[in-house]
Amino acid sequence: MGSKKLKVWLPLLFSLVMVLGMVIGYQLKGKTTGNRFFNTARRSSLQELVELIRNRYVDKVSADSINELAATELLSHLDPHSIYIPAAYLDDVNEELMGNFQGIGVEFQLFDDTVNVMNVIKDGPSARAGIRVGDKFLAVNDSIALAGRKLNPDDIRKRLRGPASSSVTVKILRGNEVKNITIERGVIPVASVDVGYMMNATTGFIRINKFGDRTYEEFMTQLEKLQKEGMKELILDLRGNGGGLLKEATAIADEFLSDDKLIVYTEGEHVEKYEYHCKRPGLFETGKLTVLIDETSASASEVLSGALQDWDRATIIGRRSFGKGLVQQQFQLSDGGAVRLTIARYFTPLGRNIQKSYTKGKKEYEEELVSRFQNGEMVKGDTSKHETKPYKTPGGRIVYGGGGITPDVFVPYDTTRIDSLLMKLYRKNLLSSFVYRFYMQHPELSKAKSALEIPSKFMNDENDWNAFVSYVRKDSIYLDAVAPKDRGELVKQLRAQMGRQIWRAEGYFEVANLTDPTVLKALELIKK
């Protein structure tokens, strides 16, 4: 009997459950957000404020500008390195770390409202098309004039760059001849390792300008090349390196540290502790190593130099680094932009967090480097009293956190440099423009076999110096009575620029390193 009753009522119960489910589902429809992370059923005060401004404000305000302002202001109250990236700038920002861009492969500068080709990347699209150093770009695709217009470098790049395999036709002036040349754009590598070369029979030099997507690969190419050339000691230059990808810095550290040594670890409120250890035998675990840093070496540069200092693997030379110990992760936003949000702090093997304080606000944080000049630290070394606990390395050295990596050997900032005059010359492109014109007028310079020949071929007599004095006088800069030490500094800069003109970054650093105080100090210590 019970079984018969169940057979009668079961279809009815099933129907009621279905109807009830449909009713509940309909009522919940507007109250749920599916698989989206944020619940938007209840608007926040910020959303209401944005809507009020958009719909009620006296003047028209772009929704994008409201969102950008709100996001930027909100992030500024968290820490100095969490940033909002508008959609319009995202490709450019990402390109910095990708290690390449798509374009025609030339370096140019604007002189007298004319685009002058300074360098042509070897084996690049422009080189294959026949573009030469000294060519002047007059127009792009017949209709867009480049010469005689007040264009800025970004405007010109936008006209020349484009997807790989696409073509662009440029009208150029070569001497007195006008030509039209079609260039098929390609992928142009952007080196993060400026140079790797032998300074003498046993000492190699490698400079890394950032940690991008291909930095470890570029570094290994240079390291292996120098070892084949007989390198026993290495000077690794991280000055001016603002950081980048953590994985590239830890991979390079692995080449210097043995066994499974800890390189760095990260940890945050919502990020569990994660340790980066050495994973493989390194190519340079025992040779003498010196690392150059300065006040602009930051983030991944500090990870690398901090790990090598904590393990007594390298001598750190220079000035106290920037002090950035925060890790950012990039998140895509629905408006096409992105946010780089600080998610963790990184710690050196001994447990040092080298992030300097930002409790007094972003403005004071950004001006902290200026205070180092004002309090004499740039000349006398880190004279501040360390408020964090001391850490002892395996070799017995005492190191501190909470404000950058303090070098083992201090090299003061050269206060005798004529910075104000140099800045004026750089601002007007007068150094590079003079060097470029001088190079075009003296083709014999291109026959130099190495950058080491530049001091004997350029700016080594009164004629060269007087030519420079006359050139900058046209811009109301007078060097006729410049002090001997200032003249000496200008000659150094001009020679380094000539090295760049002929051999790009490699030539610049090979010439500059001949008189660089920090490099010379490193060479001195290596000999001991």
C-alpha positions in Angstrom: 0.0 0.0 0.0 2.8 2.4 0.9 4.5 1.7 -2.4 1.4 2.5 -4.3 0.9 5.9 -2.5 4.5 6.8 -3.3 4.0 6.1 -7.0 1.0 8.4 -6.9 2.6 11.3 -5.0 6.1 11.2 -6.4 5.4 12.9 -9.8 3.5 15.6 -8.0 6.3 16.2 -5.5 8.8 16.3 -8.3 6.7 18.9 -10.1 6.4 21.1 -7.0 10.2 21.0 -6.5 10.8 22.1 -10.1 8.4 25.0 -9.8 9.8 26.1 -6.5 13.3 25.9 -8.0 12.3 28.1 -10.9 10.8 30.7 -8.6 13.8 30.8 -6.4 16.2 30.9 -9.4 14.2 33.8 -10.8 14.4 35.7 -7.6 18.1 35.1 -7.3 18.9 36.1 -10.8 19.5 39.8 -10.1 21.3 39.1 -6.8 24.2 36.9 -8.0 27.2 37.6 -10.2 27.9 34.2 -11.7 31.6 33.4 -11.6 32.7 37.1 -11.4 35.0 37.9 -8.5 33.3 41.1 -7.4 29.7 41.3 -6.2 28.1 44.4 -7.9 24.6 44.0 -6.6 25.3 46.6 -3.9 27.1 49.6 -5.2 29.9 51.1 -3.1 30.2 54.8 -2.2 33.0 55.1 -4.7 30.8 53.7 -7.5 28.0 56.1 -6.5 30.4 59.1 -6.5 31.6 58.2 -10.0 28.0 58.0 -11.2 27.1 61.3 -9.6 30.1 63.1 -11.2 29.4 61.5 -14.6 25.6 62.4 -14.6 25.4 65.6 -12.5 28.7 67.5 -12.6 28.5 71.0 -14.1 31.0 70.2 -16.9 31.6 67.1 -19.1 34.1 64.8 -17.5 35.5 61.7 -19.3 34.6 58.5 -17.6 38.1 57.2 -18.2 39.7 60.2 -16.5 37.4 59.7 -13.5 38.4 56.1 -13.2 42.1 56.8 -13.7 42.1 59.6 -11.1 40.2 57.4 -8.5 42.4 54.4 -9.1 45.6 56.4 -8.9 44.6 58.3 -5.8 43.5 55.1 -4.0 46.7 53.2 -4.9 48.9 56.1 -3.8 47.7 55.6 -0.2 48.9 52.0 -0.2 52.5 52.1 -1.1 54.7 54.0 -3.7 54.9 51.1 -6.1 51.3 50.0 -6.6 50.2 51.8 -9.8 47.3 52.0 -12.2 48.2 51.7 -15.9 45.7 53.1 -18.3 44.8 51.0 -21.4 46.5 53.6 -23.7 49.9 53.0 -22.1 49.7 49.3 -21.3 51.4 48.1 -24.4 54.3 50.5 -23.9 54.7 49.5 -20.3 54.7 45.8 -21.1 57.1 46.3 -24.0 59.8 47.5 -21.5 59.9 44.0 -20.0 59.3 41.9 -23.1 62.7 42.6 -24.6 61.5 43.5 -28.0 59.2 45.7 -30.1 58.0 45.8 -33.7 59.4 48.4 -35.9 62.1 49.3 -38.5 65.3 49.1 -36.4 66.9 52.5 -36.3 68.1 54.9 -33.7 67.3 58.5 -34.6 67.5 62.0 -33.2 65.9 65.3 -34.1 68.3 68.0 -35.2 66.9 71.2 -36.6 63.4 69.6 -37.0 64.9 66.8 -39.1 64.9 63.1 -38.3 68.6 62.0 -38.5 69.5 58.3 -38.5 72.1 57.9 -35.8 72.4 54.1 -35.9 71.0 51.2 -37.9 70.6 48.0 -36.0 72.8 45.3 -37.6 70.8 42.7 -39.6 67.5 44.6 -38.8 64.8 45.6 -41.2 66.3 49.0 -42.1 69.7 47.5 -42.6 68.3 45.0 -45.0 66.4 47.8 -46.9 69.6 49.8 -47.3 69.1 52.6 -44.7 72.4 54.1 -43.6 73.7 56.2 -40.7 73.4 59.9 -41.8 70.2 59.4 -43.8 67.5 62.0 -43.1 63.8 61.0 -43.0 61.7 63.5 -44.9 58.3 61.7 -45.1 56.5 58.5 -44.3 54.2 56.8 -46.9 54.4 59.8 -49.2 51.9 61.8 -47.3 53.2 62.3 -43.7 56.0 64.9 -43.6 58.6 64.4 -40.9 61.0 67.2 -41.8 60.4 70.9 -40.8 57.6 70.1 -38.3 57.5 70.4 -34.6 57.2 66.7 -34.0 58.3 65.0 -30.8 60.2 61.6 -30.8 57.0 59.7 -29.7 55.1 61.1 -32.7 57.8 59.9 -35.0 58.0 56.4 -33.4 54.2 55.9 -33.9 54.6 56.6 -37.6 57.6 54.3 -38.1 56.5 51.4 -35.9 53.9 48.8 -36.8 53.2 45.1 -36.9 56.0 42.8 -38.0 55.8 41.9 -41.7 53.9 45.1 -42.5 55.7 47.7 -44.8 56.4 51.4 -44.5 57.9 53.6 -47.3 60.2 56.4 -46.2 61.4 59.3 -48.2 65.0 60.0 -47.3 67.7 62.6 -48.0 71.2 61.1 -48.5 73.6 63.8 -49.3 71.9 65.7 -52.1 69.9 62.8 -53.3 66.3 62.1 -52.4 65.2 58.4 -52.3 62.1 56.4 -51.5 62.9 53.1 -49.6 60.3 50.5 -48.5 61.1 48.8 -45.2 59.4 45.6 -44.1 59.0 45.9 -40.3 60.2 43.2 -38.0 60.7 42.3 -34.4 63.5 44.4 -32.9 65.3 43.1 -29.8 65.9 45.5 -27.0 69.0 44.4 -25.1 68.9 44.4 -21.3 72.6 43.5 -21.2 74.4 46.6 -22.5 77.8 45.1 -22.9 80.1 42.2 -22.1 83.8 42.5 -22.8 87.3 41.7 -21.4 88.9 44.7 -19.7 92.2 42.9 -19.5 93.6 39.4 -20.0 91.6 37.9 -17.0 88.9 40.5 -16.0 85.5 40.6 -17.7 82.9 43.3 -17.4 79.1 42.8 -17.9 76.5 45.6 -17.5 72.8 44.8 -17.0 70.4 47.8 -17.4 67.2 46.0 -16.4 65.8 42.5 -15.8 63.5 41.8 -18.7 62.1 38.7 -20.3 65.4 37.7 -22.0 67.9 39.1 -19.5 69.1 35.7 -18.2 69.5 34.4 -21.8 71.5 37.6 -22.8 73.6 37.3 -19.6 74.5 33.7 -20.3 75.6 34.5 -23.8 78.0 37.2 -22.5 79.2 35.0 -19.6 80.0 32.1 -21.8 81.8 34.3 -24.4 84.0 35.9 -21.7 84.9 32.6 -20.2 86.1 31.3 -23.6 88.2 34.5 -23.7 90.0 33.6 -20.5 87.9 35.4 -17.8 88.9 34.6 -14.2 87.3 37.6 -12.5 84.1 39.4 -13.2 82.8 43.0 -12.6 79.0 43.0 -12.8 77.6 46.5 -13.2 74.0 47.0 -11.8 74.2 50.8 -11.5 71.1 52.5 -12.8 69.3 49.2 -13.0 65.8 49.8 -11.6 64.8 46.1 -11.5 62.2 44.2 -13.4 61.4 40.4 -13.4 62.4 38.6 -10.2 62.8 35.3 -12.0 65.6 36.7 -14.2 67.5 38.0 -11.2 67.3 34.7 -9.3 68.4 32.8 -12.4 71.5 34.9 -12.7 72.2 34.5 -8.9 72.1 30.8 -9.4 75.1 31.0 -11.7 77.2 32.5 -8.9 75.9 30.5 -5.8 76.6 26.9 -5.1 74.5 23.9 -4.0 70.8 24.7 -3.1 71.5 28.0 -1.4 68.5 30.3 -0.7 68.5 33.3 -3.0 65.5 35.2 -1.8 62.0 34.6 -0.3 58.8 36.5 -0.7 55.9 36.8 1.8 52.7 38.9 2.1 49.4 39.0 4.0 47.7 37.0 1.3 50.8 35.4 -0.2 52.4 32.4 1.5 56.1 32.4 2.0 57.9 31.2 -1.2 61.6 30.5 -1.3 63.8 30.7 -4.4 66.8 28.3 -4.2 69.6 27.5 -6.5 68.6 24.7 -8.8 71.7 23.9 -10.9 75.5 24.1 -10.9 76.5 27.6 -11.8 79.0 28.7 -14.4 80.8 31.2 -12.2 80.6 29.9 -8.6 84.2 30.4 -7.6 85.8 33.2 -9.6 86.4 36.6 -7.9 83.2 38.7 -8.3 82.5 42.4 -7.7 79.1 44.0 -8.1 78.7 47.7 -8.7 75.6 49.5 -7.4 74.4 53.0 -6.8 71.4 54.9 -5.5 69.4 54.0 -8.5 69.9 50.3 -8.3 66.6 48.9 -7.1 64.3 45.9 -6.7 65.6 42.9 -8.6 69.1 44.5 -8.6 68.9 44.5 -4.8 67.7 40.9 -4.8 70.8 39.9 -6.7 73.3 42.0 -4.9 71.7 41.2 -1.5 71.9 37.5 -2.0 75.6 37.7 -3.1 76.4 39.9 -0.1 74.6 37.6 2.4 76.5 34.6 1.2 79.9 36.5 1.1 80.0 35.6 -2.6 80.8 39.1 -4.0 82.3 42.4 -2.9 79.6 45.1 -3.4 81.1 48.4 -4.5 79.5 51.8 -4.9 76.8 53.6 -3.0 73.8 52.5 -1.0 71.0 51.2 -3.3 67.5 52.6 -3.7 65.7 50.4 -1.1 62.8 48.8 -2.9 61.8 45.5 -1.3 58.2 45.2 -2.5 56.9 42.7 -5.1 54.3 43.7 -7.6 51.9 41.5 -9.6 50.1 42.9 -12.7 46.3 42.3 -12.9 44.2 43.0 -16.0 41.2 45.3 -15.6 37.9 45.2 -17.5 38.6 48.7 -19.0 41.7 47.4 -20.8 44.1 48.9 -18.3 45.9 47.1 -15.6 47.1 47.5 -12.0 50.5 46.6 -10.6 49.6 45.8 -7.0 52.2 45.1 -4.3 51.4 41.6 -3.0 54.5 40.7 -1.0 57.8 41.8 0.4 61.0 40.1 -0.5 63.7 39.1 1.9 67.4 38.3 1.4 68.8 34.9 2.5 69.5 36.3 6.0 66.0 37.6 6.3 66.7 41.3 5.5 63.9 43.3 4.0 65.6 46.2 2.4 62.5 48.3 1.7 63.0 51.9 2.9 60.3 53.5 4.9 57.3 55.2 3.1 55.3 56.1 6.1 55.7 59.8 5.5 54.0 59.7 2.2 54.9 59.2 -1.5 56.3 62.7 -2.0 58.9 62.4 0.7 59.6 58.8 -0.4 60.4 60.0 -3.9 62.6 62.8 -2.6 64.6 60.5 -0.3 67.5 60.4 -2.8 67.7 64.2 -2.8 68.1 64.1 1.0 71.1 61.8 0.6 72.8 64.6 -1.3 71.8 67.1 1.4 72.9 65.1 4.4 76.3 64.3 2.8 75.8 60.5 2.4 76.6 60.6 -1.3 80.1 61.9 -0.5 80.8 60.4 2.9 78.9 57.1 2.7 75.9 55.8 4.7 76.1 57.8 7.9 72.6 57.0 9.0 72.0 55.1 12.2 70.6 51.7 11.4 67.4 51.1 13.3 66.9 47.5 12.2 68.6 44.6 13.8 72.0 43.5 12.5 72.5 40.3 10.5 75.8 38.4 10.4 76.9 36.7 7.2 78.7 33.3 7.2 82.0 35.2 6.9 81.2 37.3 9.9 80.3 40.6 8.3 77.5 42.7 9.8 74.8 43.8 7.3 71.5 45.7 7.8 68.1 45.9 6.1 65.4 48.5 6.0 66.9 51.0 3.5 68.8 49.4 0.6 72.0 47.5 0.2 75.0 49.2 1.8 78.1 48.4 -0.2 81.2 46.8 1.3 83.4 49.4 -0.4 82.1 53.0 -0.7 82.8 55.1 -3.8 81.6 58.7 -3.3 79.6 60.6 -5.9 81.9 62.9 -7.9 80.9 66.3 -6.8 83.5 67.9 -9.0 81.4 67.0 -12.1 79.7 70.0 -13.8 76.2 68.6 -13.5 74.3 71.8 -14.2 76.2 72.5 -17.4 76.0 68.9 -18.5 72.3 68.8 -17.9 71.9 71.9 -20.1 74.0 70.3 -22.8 72.0 67.0 -22.6 68.7 68.8 -22.5 69.5 70.4 -25.8 71.0 67.3 -27.3 74.2 69.2 -27.9 76.7 66.5 -26.9 75.2 63.8 -29.1 74.4 66.2 -32.0 78.0 67.5 -32.1 79.4 64.0 -32.0 77.1 62.9 -34.8 78.0 65.8 -37.0 81.7 65.4 -36.2 81.5 61.7 -37.0 79.8 62.4 -40.4 82.6 64.9 -41.2 85.4 62.5 -40.2 84.7 59.1 -41.8 88.2 57.9 -40.7 86.7 57.5 -37.2 84.6 54.6 -38.5 87.9 52.7 -39.3 88.9 52.5 -35.6 89.2 48.8 -34.6 88.0 49.2 -31.1 86.5 51.8 -28.7 89.9 51.9 -26.9 91.3 53.9 -29.8 88.8 56.8 -29.4 90.8 58.8 -26.9 93.7 59.0 -29.3 91.5 59.9 -32.3 88.9 62.3 -30.9 89.1 65.4 -28.6 92.8 65.0 -28.3 93.8 68.5 -29.6 92.7 72.1 -29.6 91.1 71.9 -33.0 88.5 69.3 -31.8 87.9 71.2 -28.6 87.5 74.6 -30.3 85.0 73.0 -32.8 82.9 71.9 -29.8 83.1 75.3 -28.1 82.0 77.0 -31.4 79.1 74.5 -31.8 77.5 75.1 -28.4 78.0 78.8 -28.6 75.2 78.9 -31.1 72.9 77.9 -28.3 74.3 80.5 -26.0 76.5 78.2 -24.0 80.0 79.6 -23.5 82.9 77.4 -22.7 85.8 79.7 -23.7 86.8 80.1 -20.0 85.7 76.8 -18.6 87.9 75.4 -15.8 90.4 72.7 -16.7 88.6 70.0 -14.6 85.3 70.9 -16.2 86.9 70.7 -19.7 88.3 67.3 -18.7 84.8 66.0 -17.7 83.3 67.2 -21.0 86.0 65.5 -23.0 85.3 62.3 -21.2 81.6 62.6 -22.0 82.2 63.5 -25.6 84.5 60.5 -26.1 82.0 58.1 -24.5 79.3 59.6 -26.9 81.6 58.9 -29.8 82.0 55.4 -28.7 78.2 55.1 -28.7 77.9 56.7 -32.1 80.2 54.0 -33.6 79.5 50.9 -31.5 76.2 51.8 -29.7 76.0 50.9 -26.0 79.1 48.6 -26.2 81.3 51.4 -27.4 79.9 53.9 -24.8 80.8 51.8 -21.8 84.1 50.6 -23.1 85.2 54.2 -23.4 83.5 55.5 -20.2 85.0 52.7 -18.1 88.5 53.9 -18.9 87.9 56.8 -16.4 85.0 55.6 -14.3 86.0 55.8 -10.6 83.8 52.9 -9.5 85.1 50.6 -12.2 88.7 51.7 -11.5 88.1 50.9 -7.8 86.8 47.4 -8.7 89.9 46.8 -10.9 92.1 47.9 -8.0 90.5 45.5 -5.5 90.6 42.6 -8.0 94.4 42.9 -8.2 94.8 42.6 -4.4 
